[in-house]
Amino acid sequence: MSTDNKLFIKLTWAAIFSISTGFVEAAVVVYLRRIYYPEGFSFPLKPLIDNLMGVEVLREAATIFMLLSAAALAGKKIWERFAYFLFCFGVWDIFYYVWLKVLLDWPSTIFDWDILFLMPMPWIGPVIAPVTISMLMILFGLFTIYSFYKGYDFRPTLISRILTLIGSGFIVFSFMRDIGATLYQQPPQPYLYGFLFIGEFLYTAAFIISYVKTVK
């Protein structure tokens, strides 16, 4: 079997795993919404009863470890494994919303608000935010995986790491800043799209700097 076919098969199985994991994640949300939002999901958020918040946090952590495990099996070097993790995470997150659309006909638009993450506290924002970030993760992951396939040893530069940290700060702040909506059942404030754009721009600049340095 040619190396091209081996790479294609590996990426295909990584995608299948991620799509399947997205369905499992969506199925759990279907059950939770049937219990907590029988009239349809909307803000303000309703608090989870008993120990369900703890269970949900552990479930999310387990999902991340599943994606990390698949990436560790697919790649050989640390940054190749990270690239597979980016690819798997991006596919998983996008298909999570694809499955929710299939199962619940939700979201009605990509601007609908959602609970994005629970660690260390709830993250909220419009669906377009995680979807566009996931699209970048898939793109960056594929380019990095292909660079290893071509024999290059991709390593992010110091400036790329700094830009990534700054970009992450902008994006995480945009998701976690609204304490009233995440912790006190208040309607959400307008989302800071400017912070999302800045974060994604910095992510893109960081990747381009490292990728060009790797392949030149």
C-alpha positions in Angstrom: 0.0 0.0 0.0 1.4 3.4 -0.9 2.1 6.0 1.8 -0.5 8.3 0.2 -3.2 5.6 0.8 -2.0 5.0 4.3 -2.3 8.6 5.2 -5.7 8.8 3.6 -6.9 5.7 5.5 -5.5 7.0 8.8 -7.2 10.4 8.4 -10.5 8.6 7.4 -10.5 6.5 10.5 -9.6 9.6 12.6 -12.6 11.4 11.0 -14.9 8.4 11.6 -13.9 8.2 15.2 -14.5 12.0 15.7 -17.9 11.9 13.9 -19.0 9.0 16.0 -17.8 10.7 19.2 -19.8 13.8 18.1 -22.9 11.7 17.9 -22.4 10.3 21.4 -22.0 13.9 22.7 -25.1 15.1 20.9 -27.1 12.1 22.2 -26.3 13.0 25.8 -27.4 16.6 25.1 -30.7 15.3 23.6 -31.4 13.5 26.9 -30.4 16.5 29.0 -32.5 18.9 27.0 -35.5 16.6 27.3 -35.1 16.7 31.1 -34.2 20.4 31.6 -35.6 22.1 28.5 -38.7 20.2 27.4 -40.1 23.4 25.8 -36.8 23.9 23.8 -33.4 25.1 24.8 -33.0 28.8 25.6 -31.3 31.2 28.0 -31.4 31.9 30.9 -29.7 28.6 31.8 -31.3 26.3 34.3 -29.0 25.0 37.1 -28.2 21.2 37.1 -29.6 19.4 40.1 -27.8 16.9 42.4 -24.4 15.9 41.2 -25.1 16.2 37.5 -22.8 19.1 37.0 -19.9 17.0 38.3 -20.9 14.2 36.0 -21.0 16.5 33.0 -17.6 18.0 33.8 -16.1 14.5 34.0 -17.9 13.5 30.8 -16.4 16.4 29.0 -12.9 15.6 30.4 -13.3 12.0 29.3 -14.2 13.1 25.8 -11.0 15.2 25.6 -9.0 12.2 26.8 -10.6 10.0 24.1 -9.6 12.5 21.4 -6.1 12.7 22.9 -5.8 9.0 22.9 -6.8 8.7 19.2 -4.3 11.4 18.3 -1.5 9.6 20.3 -2.1 6.4 18.4 -2.2 8.2 15.0 0.9 10.3 15.3 4.5 9.5 16.1 6.1 12.8 17.2 4.6 15.1 19.8 3.6 17.9 17.3 2.2 15.3 14.8 0.1 13.9 17.6 -1.1 17.4 18.5 -2.0 18.0 14.8 -4.1 14.8 14.8 -5.7 16.1 18.0 -6.6 19.4 16.3 -8.0 17.5 13.4 -10.1 15.2 15.6 -11.3 17.9 17.9 -12.4 20.1 15.0 -14.3 17.3 13.2 -15.9 16.2 16.5 -17.1 19.7 17.4 -18.5 20.5 14.0 -20.3 17.1 13.8 -21.6 17.6 17.3 -23.7 20.4 15.9 -24.5 18.5 12.7 -26.0 15.7 14.8 -27.9 18.2 17.0 -29.4 19.6 13.9 -30.4 16.1 12.7 -31.7 15.0 16.1 -33.3 18.2 17.4 -33.4 20.5 14.4 -31.2 22.8 16.5 -29.6 25.3 16.1 -32.0 27.2 13.9 -29.2 29.5 12.9 -25.4 29.5 13.5 -26.0 32.6 15.7 -28.0 30.7 18.3 -26.4 30.6 21.7 -25.1 27.4 23.4 -23.2 26.1 26.4 -19.8 25.4 24.9 -17.8 23.9 27.7 -18.0 23.5 31.5 -14.4 23.5 32.7 -13.6 25.3 35.0 -16.9 27.1 34.7 -19.5 27.3 31.9 -18.4 28.8 28.5 -21.2 30.3 26.4 -21.5 31.9 23.0 -23.1 31.7 19.6 -22.6 28.4 17.6 -20.6 30.2 14.9 -17.8 30.8 17.3 -16.8 27.2 18.1 -17.6 26.1 14.5 -15.2 28.7 13.0 -12.5 27.8 15.5 -13.0 24.1 14.7 -12.6 24.8 11.0 -9.3 26.5 11.7 -8.2 23.5 13.9 -9.0 21.1 11.0 -7.1 23.2 8.5 -4.1 23.7 10.8 -4.1 20.0 11.7 -4.2 18.8 8.1 -1.4 21.1 7.0 0.8 20.0 9.9 0.1 16.3 9.4 0.9 16.7 5.7 4.2 18.5 6.6 5.3 15.5 8.7 4.2 13.2 5.8 6.5 15.1 3.5 9.4 14.7 5.9 9.4 18.1 7.7 9.7 18.3 11.4 7.0 20.9 12.3 7.8 22.9 15.5 6.1 26.1 16.5 8.3 29.1 17.0 8.5 31.1 20.2 6.6 34.0 18.6 3.9 31.5 17.4 3.4 30.2 20.9 3.1 33.7 22.3 0.6 34.7 19.7 -1.4 31.5 20.3 -1.5 32.2 24.1 -2.7 35.8 23.5 -5.3 34.6 21.0 -6.5 32.0 23.4 -6.9 34.7 26.0 -9.1 36.8 23.8 -11.3 33.8 22.8 -11.6 32.3 26.3 -12.5 35.7 27.7 -15.2 36.1 25.1 -16.8 32.8 26.3 -16.4 33.2 30.1 -16.7 36.9 30.8 -20.5 36.9 31.2 -20.6 35.6 34.8 -24.3 36.6 35.2 -25.4 34.4 32.4 -23.1 31.4 33.2 -23.6 31.3 37.0 -26.6 33.4 37.9 -29.3 32.4 35.4 -29.4 35.9 33.7 -29.9 36.6 30.0 -26.5 36.7 28.1 -24.9 40.0 27.2 -24.0 40.6 23.5 -21.2 38.4 22.4 -17.8 40.1 21.7 -17.3 39.1 18.1 -14.3 41.4 17.9 -12.5 39.3 20.5 -13.2 36.1 18.5 -11.9 37.7 15.3 -8.7 38.9 17.0 -8.2 35.5 18.5 -8.7 33.7 15.2 -6.4 36.2 13.4 -3.6 35.6 16.0 -4.1 31.8 15.7 -3.8 32.0 11.9 -0.7 34.3 12.1 0.9 32.0 14.6 0.4 28.9 12.4 1.6 30.6 9.2 4.8 31.8 10.9 5.6 28.3 12.1 4.5 26.5 8.9 6.5 28.8 6.6 9.6 28.4 8.8 9.1 24.6 8.8 8.8 24.0 5.0 11.1 26.7 3.6 
